[in-house]
Amino acid sequence: MADIIRLIDGLLSSDDFLSDSSSGFLSESLNAALASLKDNFGVEDPYISIEEGADGYAKLIKQVMPKFSSLFSELNSMRSSFLPIELVQGIPTLTGEELTMQEIIDTESQLESFENTFFRLLGMPSTADITEDEPLYIVSSDGELIEDYIQEDYMGVLDVRQTRRKDRPRAVTNSIFDFLYSSQDPYEGLLRMGFQKIEVLQELILKLKEIKEIDVDRSLTLMQRQNNLISFLDENSGVIGLRDGGALISDIDEELTSAIRLELWARQSGTSSASGFEASLFTVFKKSIEFLEPGFNYEEDLLTVLFEKEVLGQSDPSVMGLEDPANFWKFSYLLFPPVQDGRIAKCINEPKRMVAEPFMPKTLRTVNRQALKSTLLEAIIRIRLDVVSGTILNAPNLSEGDSAPITVGTYEKPISYADIADQMGLLESLIVVRLFTTLHSFVIDIKKNREDILKIQHQTGLAPKRNIDIESDNSATPLSKVEHCESSPERCRLEAMKAMEDALMLILGDNEAPFALDLQEDTVRNSSVRSAHLMGAVLATMDVPRLWVEGELNKLNEKEVRKAVKKGDAGQSQISSKLGVAKGVGAVDVIAFLIALFTAEEKTLISLLTEEQFINLKLEYSSGFFDQMAEDRDTMATAVNDIALRAFDAYKLFLYMFEQPDGEFVFPDLDQDD
């Protein structure tokens, strides 16, 4: 095969990656898995002979996506109502009687977030088990890795998790699937609507950009820029005399003055909120447009695109701009830190939604006759520490020519943790390799779905109605017609025919105001023509072609709607489920954290366990198996941060794949020297 993984090495060598992470987790783990498969089990082809390599693998991924859908159903079914224990103790009713437990649950309980449910099913530690002064890693909504958040700080992130999706910062709506809106040129849109002062508008944008670059130490310069803007507006306004007493210019000046003062004070006190200042600038921008061309009836969405692109320098906010970290991370930033909320973990739970904590004794795994399932962390540790699936101790003898390339034997000697810790067994290696391939397959699939959605939106002129909350990854999307889209030749022909037929009927007075014909000069045709005896037969005869054209246009509209719904909704659902748009947890998130857990050292996984859980684990192995491990465990916070870093790197790889041309995911050629 080709040289070392093109995508991973490209990511590792990029300045953007190195600025956030100095780890080589991805490359080391994938190389180790491939080397183990080849050297110990005779597996040469990581695709196991699937035709077309990575592209073929990507096509097959669609066949297993329903399994991911079942995972999301599991998330939904395992979301538990919770109630702090403090609320249970001694709550009287109005009559002085104590509430029953069911009454309390019915009236006071809340549902935990999908993110918390996800980490509960994974088996990640609870904040209640982590020392308060040990920092955890978080990720900002624009993709910045932050390393020094102690519990007092990161609990705020967990609070945001518990809010409704639409109430969260940078909440997404179905606007992310409106590719027509984000792909249009806002200047062309304004020209089409009748705005004439494009060059003046471009100068206005430059002046707003100068003001946006606010600097505490240069407040006098900033005030001068404000004055320049007001003078510029006054000089270019189509209205005379507003500079001295006009309410609008006064509003603009006051809005800008207030925004700048608040932002300067916020910067000095360390409480700056860029979003608040940007919102004020946008208000100034809209009022300035109104001042430049009074009476201009603009579309606010069009001005929003122009402001975000030209003043704020933001990329495409739709899924078409997913490559931009600031755009992508709004879907996944609340998964950091990857821990359960201890305030929920200590709450009373519904038995059918309880999860057995890692290595809980079998005798405790039944509650109210409900068997509790294991966490994924427990399953992964069992795979990683198993003599068959997690070691090479049972590897076949490849020196024998007739040996099967993938077989295991029987290893009868006693083994210890040290014999397993640094080895990658057959199953373990295959899982790691296929997780990376699946991540790349998701990129290929999302790219294709985006292209299909964009194509169908341009063909039909139908795009999702904007700013509607997404309640489900599979929900139908309300559509609206976008006028700036180019019409198909068939539609143009029919609309031209309809315009001609409408004109003919208008001449005969067949419209809502037939008496307008009486106002014409130099013509004897008046409204009496339409009301003449038997004229209805003439009008009916003349109207046949128009009715036919309207019928054909209706058929075309219905066809375009069906096409947009069938292909558009399917593509949106595929993308939405991968990104976790509706739930906050998607297939990409699942794969990223699986990569983290399967590539982490066994010591890290075991360090995620509480002391009691570790004791229960040791009871399942022979005496002395973990003697070395007992002295080598990391703190729980260190282990959580290791998982966070590995997951963060997996997300970075996912984004890097988007930036590259389509092609095969290239595995290392272990016979080549680099």
BELKAZI-V970623 format. One record per residue. N is the residue number from 1. SS is DSSP state (2 for helix, 1 for strand, 0 for the rest). BURIAL is b if it has 16 or more other C-alpha atoms within 10 Angstrom, else e. D_LAST is the distance of its C-alpha to the last C-alpha in Angstrom with 2 decimals. Layout:
N,SS,BURIAL,D_LAST
N,SS,BURIAL,D_LAST
This chain:
1,0,e,13.11
2,0,e,10.97
3,0,e,7.44
4,0,b,7.41
5,0,b,11.02
6,2,e,12.05
7,2,b,15.12
8,2,b,14.18
9,2,e,11.37
10,2,e,13.91
11,2,b,16.51
12,2,b,14.90
13,0,e,14.40
14,0,e,17.93
15,2,e,20.79
16,2,e,23.03
17,2,b,20.98
18,2,e,20.44
19,2,e,24.14
20,2,b,25.09
21,0,b,22.66
22,0,e,20.20
23,0,e,19.14
24,0,e,15.88
25,2,b,18.14
26,2,b,17.07
27,2,b,13.34
28,2,e,14.13
29,2,b,17.05
30,2,b,15.76
31,2,b,12.82
32,2,b,15.55
33,2,b,17.97
34,2,b,15.94
35,2,b,15.04
36,2,b,18.75
37,2,b,19.99
38,2,b,18.13
39,2,e,18.61
40,2,b,22.03
41,2,b,23.70
42,0,b,22.33
43,0,b,21.54
44,0,b,19.09
45,0,e,20.08
46,0,b,20.05
47,0,b,22.73
48,0,e,24.87
49,0,e,25.64
50,0,e,27.07
51,0,e,27.76
52,0,e,25.99
53,2,b,23.08
54,2,b,22.84
55,2,b,25.87
56,2,e,27.89
57,2,b,26.97
58,2,b,28.14
59,2,e,31.41
60,2,e,32.03
61,2,b,31.54
62,2,e,34.87
63,2,e,36.58
64,2,e,35.68
65,2,e,36.44
66,2,e,40.04
67,2,e,38.75
68,2,e,37.40
69,2,b,40.87
70,2,e,42.39
71,2,b,40.24
72,2,b,41.75
73,2,e,45.16
74,2,e,44.52
75,2,b,43.74
76,2,e,46.99
77,2,e,49.01
78,2,b,47.75
79,0,b,48.54
80,0,b,51.30
81,1,b,54.28
82,1,b,54.46
83,1,b,57.23
84,0,b,57.05
85,2,e,59.05
86,2,e,61.14
87,2,e,62.60
88,2,b,63.76
89,0,e,65.88
90,0,e,69.43
91,0,e,69.33
92,1,e,72.94
93,0,e,74.17
94,0,e,76.86
95,0,e,79.49
96,0,e,78.06
97,0,e,76.53
98,1,e,72.98
99,0,e,70.53
100,0,e,69.24
101,2,e,65.51
102,2,e,65.37
103,2,e,67.29
104,2,e,64.86
105,2,b,61.83
106,2,e,63.58
107,2,e,64.51
108,2,e,61.92
109,0,b,58.57
110,1,e,55.46
111,1,e,52.39
112,0,b,49.11
113,0,b,46.26
114,2,b,43.74
115,2,b,41.02
116,2,b,42.91
117,2,b,43.54
118,2,b,39.82
119,2,b,39.00
120,2,b,42.02
121,2,b,40.77
122,2,b,37.27
123,0,b,38.97
124,0,b,37.59
125,0,b,39.71
126,1,b,42.89
127,2,b,43.51
128,2,b,46.51
129,2,e,44.27
130,0,b,42.14
131,0,e,43.48
132,0,e,44.86
133,0,e,43.33
134,0,e,39.72
135,0,b,37.83
136,1,b,35.87
137,1,b,33.34
138,1,b,34.75
139,1,b,33.51
140,0,b,35.83
141,0,b,36.92
142,0,b,34.72
143,0,b,31.51
144,0,e,31.54
145,1,b,30.50
146,1,e,33.36
147,1,e,33.10
148,1,e,36.57
149,1,b,38.96
150,0,e,41.39
151,2,b,43.58
152,2,e,46.32
153,2,e,43.94
154,2,b,41.87
155,2,b,45.04
156,2,e,45.80
157,2,b,42.77
158,2,b,44.16
159,2,e,47.53
160,2,e,46.07
161,2,b,44.65
162,0,b,48.25
163,0,e,49.53
164,0,e,49.94
165,2,b,47.02
166,2,e,49.12
167,2,e,50.12
168,0,e,46.64
169,0,e,45.10
170,0,e,43.24
171,0,e,44.76
172,0,b,43.70
173,0,b,46.21
174,2,b,46.06
175,2,b,45.64
176,2,b,41.88
177,2,b,42.44
178,0,b,44.62
179,2,b,42.24
180,2,b,45.18
181,2,b,46.22
182,2,b,42.84
183,2,e,42.12
184,0,e,45.43
185,0,e,45.94
186,2,b,48.34
187,2,b,49.94
188,2,e,50.79
189,2,b,52.17
190,2,b,54.44
191,2,e,55.64
192,2,e,56.43
193,0,e,58.49
194,0,e,60.45
195,0,b,58.87
196,0,e,59.47
197,0,e,58.17
198,2,e,54.43
199,2,e,54.01
200,2,e,55.99
201,2,b,53.86
202,2,e,50.65
203,2,e,52.27
204,2,b,53.26
205,2,b,49.68
206,2,e,48.52
207,2,b,51.24
208,2,b,50.32
209,2,b,46.65
210,2,e,47.94
211,2,b,50.01
212,2,b,47.16
213,0,e,45.21
214,0,b,47.62
215,0,e,47.63
216,2,e,49.96
217,2,e,50.43
218,2,e,51.41
219,2,e,54.06
220,2,e,56.51
221,2,e,54.05
222,2,b,53.49
223,2,b,57.25
224,2,e,57.49
225,2,b,54.90
226,2,b,57.01
227,2,e,60.11
228,2,e,58.35
229,2,b,57.44
230,2,b,61.05
231,2,e,62.44
232,2,b,60.02
233,2,b,61.17
234,2,b,64.77
235,2,e,64.40
236,2,e,62.77
237,0,b,64.78
238,0,e,67.05
239,0,e,69.59
240,0,e,71.95
241,0,e,73.07
242,2,e,70.53
243,2,b,69.16
244,2,e,72.33
245,2,e,73.26
246,0,e,71.06
247,2,e,69.86
248,2,e,66.47
249,2,b,65.38
250,2,e,66.70
251,2,e,64.63
252,2,b,61.46
253,2,b,62.22
254,2,e,63.03
255,2,b,59.99
256,2,b,57.68
257,2,e,59.51
258,2,e,59.36
259,2,b,55.67
260,2,b,54.73
261,2,e,56.92
262,2,b,55.57
263,2,b,51.95
264,2,b,52.62
265,2,e,54.35
266,2,e,51.56
267,2,b,48.91
268,2,e,51.02
269,2,e,51.61
270,0,e,48.04
271,0,e,49.12
272,0,e,47.84
273,0,e,47.37
274,2,e,45.60
275,2,e,46.79
276,2,e,50.42
277,2,b,50.23
278,2,b,48.46
279,2,e,51.19
280,2,b,53.84
281,2,b,52.18
282,2,b,52.12
283,2,e,55.86
284,2,b,56.44
285,2,b,54.45
286,2,b,56.62
287,2,b,59.83
288,2,b,58.81
289,2,b,58.35
290,2,b,61.81
291,2,b,63.19
292,2,b,61.75
293,0,b,63.21
294,0,e,65.93
295,0,e,66.47
296,0,e,63.07
297,0,e,62.23
298,0,b,58.45
299,0,e,56.13
300,2,e,54.61
301,2,e,51.44
302,2,b,50.95
303,2,b,51.44
304,2,e,49.02
305,2,b,46.22
306,2,b,47.13
307,2,b,47.30
308,2,b,44.00
309,2,b,42.12
310,2,b,43.85
311,2,b,45.12
312,0,b,42.68
313,0,e,39.63
314,0,b,38.71
315,0,b,36.67
316,0,b,38.02
317,0,b,39.44
318,0,b,39.34
319,2,b,36.61
320,2,b,35.58
321,2,b,34.21
322,0,b,32.37
323,0,b,29.09
324,0,b,30.83
325,2,b,30.39
326,2,b,34.02
327,2,b,35.09
328,2,b,32.96
329,2,b,33.57
330,2,b,37.33
331,2,b,36.83
332,0,b,34.97
333,2,b,35.54
334,2,b,38.41
335,2,b,36.14
336,0,b,35.17
337,0,b,36.05
338,0,b,35.47
339,0,b,38.72
340,1,b,42.13
341,0,b,45.13
342,2,b,47.14
343,2,b,50.33
344,2,b,49.94
345,2,b,48.68
346,0,e,51.99
347,0,b,54.09
348,1,b,56.17
349,0,b,54.34
350,0,e,55.37
351,2,e,54.88
352,2,b,53.40
353,2,b,50.67
354,0,b,49.87
355,0,b,46.56
356,1,b,46.37
357,0,b,44.47
358,0,b,41.61
359,0,b,43.03
360,0,b,46.60
361,0,e,48.94
362,2,e,50.14
363,2,e,53.71
364,2,e,52.94
365,0,b,51.06
366,1,e,54.23
367,1,e,56.11
368,0,e,59.30
369,0,e,58.38
370,1,e,55.11
371,1,b,52.05
372,0,b,49.19
373,0,b,45.64
374,1,b,42.68
375,0,b,40.13
376,2,b,36.61
377,2,b,35.39
378,2,b,37.49
379,2,e,36.18
380,2,b,32.52
381,2,b,33.29
382,2,e,35.11
383,2,b,32.20
384,2,b,29.72
385,0,b,32.16
386,0,e,33.44
387,0,b,33.07
388,0,b,32.35
389,0,b,30.36
390,0,b,28.50
391,0,b,27.59
392,0,b,26.18
393,0,b,29.40
394,0,b,30.76
395,1,b,27.75
396,0,b,28.92
397,0,b,28.64
398,0,e,26.03
399,0,e,27.03
400,0,e,30.27
401,0,e,29.99
402,0,e,32.48
403,0,e,31.07
404,0,e,30.65
405,0,b,27.08
406,0,e,28.25
407,0,e,31.01
408,1,b,32.07
409,0,e,34.54
410,0,e,36.81
411,0,e,35.86
412,0,e,39.09
413,0,e,38.15
414,0,e,38.64
415,0,e,35.51
416,0,b,34.95
417,2,b,32.92
418,2,e,30.49
419,2,e,29.78
420,2,b,28.76
421,2,b,27.29
422,0,e,23.65
423,0,b,23.46
424,0,b,22.87
425,0,b,25.44
426,2,b,25.67
427,2,b,27.59
428,2,b,25.75
429,2,b,22.31
430,2,b,23.80
431,2,b,25.47
432,2,b,22.36
433,2,b,20.51
434,2,b,23.68
435,2,b,24.41
436,2,b,21.27
437,2,b,22.18
438,2,b,25.75
439,2,b,24.91
440,2,b,23.24
441,2,b,26.26
442,2,b,28.57
443,2,b,27.06
444,2,b,27.60
445,2,b,31.09
446,2,b,32.13
447,2,b,31.11
448,2,e,33.20
449,2,b,36.08
450,2,b,36.15
451,2,e,36.38
452,2,b,39.12
453,2,b,41.08
454,2,b,40.91
455,2,b,42.04
456,2,b,44.92
457,2,b,46.04
458,2,b,46.21
459,2,b,48.01
460,2,b,50.60
461,0,b,50.81
462,1,b,50.82
463,1,b,48.68
464,1,b,49.04
465,0,b,51.86
466,0,b,50.32
467,0,e,50.37
468,0,e,51.29
469,0,e,49.89
470,0,b,47.64
471,0,e,49.26
472,0,e,47.19
473,0,b,43.92
474,0,e,46.05
475,0,e,49.06
476,0,b,50.51
477,0,b,49.99
478,0,e,53.10
479,1,b,52.69
480,1,e,54.19
481,1,e,54.57
482,0,b,52.71
483,0,e,54.92
484,0,e,52.45
485,0,e,50.60
486,0,e,51.31
487,0,e,53.72
488,0,e,53.32
489,2,e,55.60
490,2,e,57.69
491,2,e,58.31
492,2,e,59.17
493,2,e,61.69
494,2,b,63.33
495,2,b,63.54
496,2,e,65.14
497,2,b,67.66
498,2,b,68.43
499,2,e,69.00
500,2,e,71.46
501,2,b,73.31
502,2,e,73.53
503,2,e,75.02
504,2,e,77.62
505,2,e,78.68
506,2,e,78.81
507,2,e,81.31
508,0,b,83.49
509,0,b,83.34
510,0,b,81.37
511,0,e,79.50
512,0,e,80.02
513,0,e,82.43
514,2,b,84.58
515,2,e,87.31
516,2,e,85.02
517,2,b,86.37
518,2,e,89.75
519,2,e,88.29
520,0,e,87.41
521,0,e,89.51
522,0,e,90.85
523,0,e,90.26
524,0,e,92.60
525,0,e,89.85
526,0,b,90.07
527,0,b,89.42
528,2,e,92.38
529,2,e,90.43
530,2,b,88.13
531,2,e,91.04
532,0,e,93.28
533,0,e,94.67
534,0,e,92.34
535,2,e,89.64
536,2,e,87.40
537,2,e,87.21
538,2,e,86.10
539,2,e,83.42
540,2,e,82.23
541,2,e,81.94
542,2,e,80.07
543,2,b,77.72
544,2,e,76.42
545,2,e,73.50
546,2,b,72.46
547,2,e,72.48
548,2,e,70.38
549,2,b,67.83
550,2,e,67.69
551,2,e,67.17
552,2,b,64.29
553,2,b,62.71
554,2,e,63.11
555,2,e,61.48
556,2,b,58.57
557,2,e,58.28
558,2,e,58.30
559,2,e,55.72
560,2,b,53.39
561,2,b,53.91
562,2,e,53.20
563,2,b,50.07
564,2,b,48.90
565,2,b,49.73
566,2,e,48.25
567,2,b,44.89
568,2,b,44.72
569,2,b,45.63
570,2,b,43.30
571,2,b,40.29
572,2,b,41.34
573,2,b,41.79
574,2,b,38.28
575,2,b,36.74
576,2,b,39.20
577,2,b,38.49
578,2,b,34.73
579,2,b,35.25
580,0,b,38.25
581,0,b,40.51
582,0,b,43.76
583,0,b,42.91
584,0,b,40.24
585,0,b,37.94
586,0,b,36.07
587,2,b,33.63
588,2,b,30.67
589,2,b,31.96
590,2,b,32.32
591,2,b,28.74
592,2,b,27.37
593,2,b,29.38
594,2,b,28.62
595,2,b,24.88
596,2,b,25.86
597,2,b,28.07
598,2,b,25.86
599,2,b,22.74
600,0,b,24.88
601,0,b,25.44
602,2,b,28.63
603,2,b,30.12
604,2,b,29.86
605,2,b,31.60
606,2,b,34.32
607,2,b,34.79
608,0,b,35.79
609,0,b,38.85
610,0,b,42.14
611,2,e,43.61
612,2,e,45.97
613,2,b,43.28
614,2,b,41.21
615,2,e,44.37
616,2,e,44.93
617,2,b,41.38
618,2,b,41.94
619,0,e,45.17
620,0,e,43.33
621,0,e,41.44
622,0,e,42.83
623,0,e,44.10
624,0,e,41.50
625,0,b,38.51
626,0,b,37.65
627,2,e,38.88
628,2,e,35.56
629,2,b,34.95
630,2,e,38.34
631,0,e,37.37
632,0,e,33.89
633,0,b,34.71
634,0,b,33.80
635,0,b,36.46
636,2,b,36.89
637,2,b,36.09
638,2,b,32.76
639,2,b,31.87
640,2,b,33.06
641,2,b,30.95
642,2,b,27.81
643,2,b,28.63
644,2,b,29.46
645,2,b,26.11
646,2,b,24.19
647,2,b,26.58
648,2,b,26.31
649,2,b,22.52
650,2,b,23.15
651,2,b,25.70
652,2,b,23.39
653,2,b,20.87
654,2,b,23.95
655,2,b,25.02
656,2,b,21.67
657,2,b,21.73
658,2,b,25.13
659,2,e,23.95
660,0,e,21.54
661,0,e,22.91
662,0,e,23.84
663,0,e,21.39
664,0,b,19.76
665,0,b,18.01
666,0,b,14.56
667,0,b,13.51
668,0,b,10.08
669,0,b,9.54
670,0,b,9.55
671,0,e,9.72
672,0,e,6.41
673,0,e,3.80
674,0,e,0.00
